[in-house]
Amino acid sequence: MFRKLDSVKALKTLIKLAAVALTSPATVAVASSLYPGPRITQVVVSVAALVLVEGCLLLGWEMLDSQGKNATMAQRWLYAGLTWVAYFSLFGIALYHNEGLAGLAFRLTLGVMLLYASAEAGLLASVKLQQQAERDILKDWPVKRYARRLARQSAKADLDLDSRMRQLDREMREKVYTLQKEQESRRLVESVKSGCDPNGRKAVEMAKSDTSLDTANDKRRLTKQQALDKTLQILTEKPDASPTEIAAEIGRSRQTVYDYLNELESAEKISRNGTGLRLDSP
């Protein structure tokens, strides 16, 4: 069995070499005629033409025979495409070279061999896939293709679900934030209506405290002359007012009040006696 397989392989190799031997002269002749000039130029162009056209033919043909059975469908199409492009190039070279019916017969025979190689690669690959499917149905090409389609749909569904969950999470955080702000607003309104600030103090007490603070600040802003006049006014209304009371009214210290009383006494606006202060008539 192995000898038979080896002989078939050797025969295929011999056919490939024979095909190249038959097509190479026309390729060299056409290539050298396209670039007339020095001999070295014609040799270089001829070698390049052989490598390009005949090399593509042999490469695609060999890949079909050796790798076609194990290759994917896309790879087989690639190998076959390379082979047939090279074949049609050789067919065009034969027409340009005017080889006649004999040359066309050689090209047609070559075409038949290429058809055989392409069909054989496809059939062997199909048989191999069928055998794999019989051993493991998941390795069957239609099953694997269907599995890939399902996996693609599942991946898209997972992405959609993940995006939707993130959107719902954002919406939930926004709703929680809105509810918190609404509750704070309601508490503030209820506090104002009940006369309390949000910290529990009475609004009336806060107003009183603010009024007292404003009054004290106003007293501190009095000039010295205004403070002296205010002191004299207090004594006019209440002759027995103590320095402490006067200090609270004008926003000064007790020592400052004593200084003011001394100035008023020096200005002969008040006088002291054993029982207290007395206003002097102007």
C-alpha positions in Angstrom: 0.0 0.0 0.0 2.8 2.4 0.9 4.6 1.5 -2.3 1.6 2.4 -4.3 1.2 5.7 -2.6 4.9 6.5 -3.1 4.6 5.6 -6.8 1.6 7.9 -7.2 3.4 10.7 -5.6 6.5 10.2 -7.7 4.3 10.1 -10.9 2.6 13.4 -9.9 6.0 15.0 -9.4 7.1 13.7 -12.8 4.0 15.2 -14.4 4.7 18.6 -12.8 8.3 18.6 -14.1 7.1 17.6 -17.6 4.5 20.4 -17.6 7.2 22.9 -16.7 9.6 21.5 -19.3 6.9 21.9 -22.0 5.8 25.4 -21.1 9.2 26.9 -20.2 10.5 27.4 -23.8 7.5 29.5 -24.8 7.8 31.5 -21.5 11.5 32.2 -22.1 10.9 33.1 -25.8 8.1 35.5 -25.0 10.0 37.2 -22.1 13.2 37.7 -24.1 11.3 39.1 -27.0 9.6 41.7 -24.8 13.0 43.2 -23.7 15.4 43.1 -26.7 18.9 44.3 -25.7 22.1 42.8 -24.3 22.3 39.1 -23.9 22.6 39.4 -20.1 19.4 41.4 -19.9 17.5 38.7 -21.9 18.9 36.0 -19.6 17.9 37.8 -16.5 14.4 38.5 -17.8 14.0 34.9 -19.0 15.0 33.5 -15.5 12.6 36.0 -13.8 9.7 34.9 -16.1 10.4 31.3 -15.3 10.4 31.9 -11.6 7.3 34.1 -11.7 5.0 32.1 -14.0 6.3 28.5 -13.7 7.1 29.0 -10.0 3.5 30.1 -9.3 2.2 27.1 -11.2 4.3 24.6 -9.3 3.7 26.3 -5.9 -0.1 26.3 -6.2 -0.1 22.8 -7.6 2.2 21.4 -5.0 0.2 23.0 -2.1 -3.0 21.5 -3.5 -1.5 18.0 -3.6 0.3 18.2 -0.3 -1.8 20.4 1.9 -5.2 20.5 0.2 -6.6 17.6 2.3 -5.7 19.3 5.6 -6.3 22.9 4.6 -9.4 24.9 5.2 -11.8 25.8 2.4 -10.4 29.3 2.2 -6.8 27.9 1.9 -7.8 25.5 -0.8 -9.4 28.4 -2.8 -6.2 30.3 -2.3 -4.0 27.5 -3.6 -6.4 26.8 -6.5 -6.5 30.5 -7.4 -2.7 30.8 -7.5 -2.5 27.7 -9.7 -5.1 28.8 -12.2 -3.8 32.3 -12.5 -0.4 30.8 -13.5 -2.2 28.4 -15.9 -4.1 31.1 -17.8 -0.9 33.1 -18.0 0.8 30.1 -19.7 -2.2 29.8 -22.0 -1.9 33.4 -23.0 1.9 32.9 -23.6 1.1 30.0 -25.9 -1.3 32.0 -28.0 1.2 34.9 -28.2 3.9 32.4 -29.1 1.8 30.9 -31.9 2.3 27.4 -30.8 -0.6 26.1 -32.8 -2.9 23.2 -32.0 0.0 21.1 -30.6 0.9 23.7 -28.1 -2.8 24.2 -27.2 -3.1 20.4 -26.7 -0.3 20.5 -24.2 -2.0 23.4 -22.4 -5.3 21.7 -22.3 -3.7 18.5 -20.9 -2.2 20.7 -18.2 -5.5 22.2 -17.5 -7.1 18.8 -17.0 -4.4 17.9 -14.5 -5.0 21.0 -12.6 -8.7 20.3 -12.5 -7.9 16.9 -11.2 -5.6 18.3 -8.5 -8.3 20.8 -7.4 -11.1 18.2 -7.4 -8.9 15.7 -5.6 -8.0 18.2 -2.8 -11.7 19.0 -2.3 -12.8 15.4 -2.3 -10.0 14.3 0.1 -10.8 17.2 2.4 -14.5 16.2 2.3 -13.7 12.6 3.1 -11.5 13.6 6.0 -14.2 15.9 7.4 -16.8 13.1 7.1 -14.5 10.7 9.0 -14.0 13.3 11.7 -17.7 13.9 12.0 -18.3 10.2 12.4 -15.8 10.1 15.2 -16.9 13.4 16.8 -19.9 15.2 15.4 -18.7 18.5 16.9 -15.8 18.5 14.4 -18.2 18.4 11.5 -17.8 21.5 9.4 -21.5 22.5 9.3 -21.7 21.9 13.1 -18.6 24.0 13.8 -19.9 26.7 11.6 -23.3 26.6 13.4 -21.5 26.6 16.7 -19.5 29.7 15.7 -22.7 31.5 14.7 -24.3 30.6 18.0 -21.2 31.7 19.9 -21.2 35.0 18.0 -24.9 35.6 18.9 -24.2 34.7 22.5 -21.3 37.1 22.7 -23.5 39.9 21.3 -26.2 39.1 23.8 -23.7 39.2 26.6 -22.5 42.6 25.5 -26.0 43.9 25.2 -26.9 42.6 28.7 -23.8 44.1 30.2 -24.5 47.5 28.6 -28.1 47.4 29.8 -27.0 46.5 33.3 -24.7 49.5 33.4 -27.5 51.7 32.1 -29.8 50.5 34.8 -27.2 51.0 37.5 -26.7 54.6 36.4 -30.4 55.2 36.4 -30.7 53.7 39.9 -28.0 56.0 41.2 -29.7 59.0 39.7 -33.0 58.1 41.2 -31.4 57.6 44.7 -29.7 60.9 44.5 -32.9 62.6 43.4 -34.9 61.0 46.3 -32.2 62.1 48.8 -32.4 65.7 47.6 -36.2 65.6 47.7 -36.1 64.4 51.3 -33.6 67.1 52.3 -35.9 69.7 50.7 -38.9 68.4 52.6 -37.1 68.4 55.9 -35.9 72.0 55.3 -39.4 73.1 54.5 -40.9 71.4 57.5 -38.2 72.9 59.7 -39.0 76.4 58.4 -42.7 75.9 59.0 -42.2 74.6 62.6 -39.9 77.5 63.4 -36.7 75.4 63.7 -33.7 75.3 61.6 -32.5 71.9 60.3 -30.2 71.6 63.4 -33.2 72.0 65.8 -32.8 75.6 67.1 -35.7 77.8 67.2 -35.9 80.4 64.5 -37.1 83.1 66.9 -34.2 82.4 69.2 -31.8 82.7 66.2 -33.5 85.9 65.2 -33.1 87.3 68.7 -29.5 86.2 68.8 -28.8 87.8 65.4 -30.5 91.0 66.6 -28.5 91.2 69.8 -25.3 90.6 67.8 -26.2 93.3 65.4 -26.9 95.7 68.3 -23.6 95.0 69.9 -21.8 95.5 66.6 -23.6 98.8 66.2 -22.5 99.9 69.6 -18.9 99.0 68.9 -19.0 101.1 65.7 -19.9 104.3 67.8 -17.2 107.0 67.7 -15.8 108.4 70.9 -17.8 111.6 70.7 -21.0 109.6 70.0 -20.1 107.3 73.0 -19.7 110.4 75.2 -23.0 111.9 74.0 -24.6 108.5 74.6 -23.2 108.4 78.1 -24.5 111.8 78.9 -27.9 110.9 77.5 -28.0 107.8 79.7 -27.2 109.9 82.8 -29.8 112.4 81.8 -32.5 109.7 81.6 -31.2 107.7 84.5 -28.9 109.6 86.9 -28.2 106.7 89.1 -27.0 104.4 86.2 -23.9 102.5 87.2 -20.7 102.3 85.0 -21.5 98.7 84.2 -24.9 99.6 82.8 -23.5 102.4 80.8 -20.7 100.2 79.4 -23.3 97.7 78.3 -25.3 100.4 76.6 -22.5 102.1 74.7 -20.5 98.9 73.9 -17.4 99.9 75.8 -15.5 98.5 78.8 -16.0 99.8 82.4 -12.6 101.4 82.4 -13.5 103.3 79.3 -16.7 104.4 80.9 -14.7 105.7 83.9 -12.5 107.7 81.5 -15.6 109.1 79.8 -17.0 110.2 83.2 -13.8 111.9 84.0 -13.8 113.8 80.7 -17.4 114.8 81.2 -16.6 116.0 84.7 -13.6 118.0 83.3 -15.9 119.5 80.7 -18.2 120.5 83.7 -21.1 118.6 82.2 -21.4 116.4 85.3 -20.2 116.6 88.9 -19.5 114.1 91.5 -20.7 114.3 95.1 -20.6 111.9 98.0 -23.8 110.1 96.8 -22.9 109.8 93.1 -23.1 111.8 89.9 -25.0 114.9 89.2 -25.6 116.7 85.9 -24.5 120.3 85.8 -26.7 122.8 84.0 -25.1 124.4 81.0 
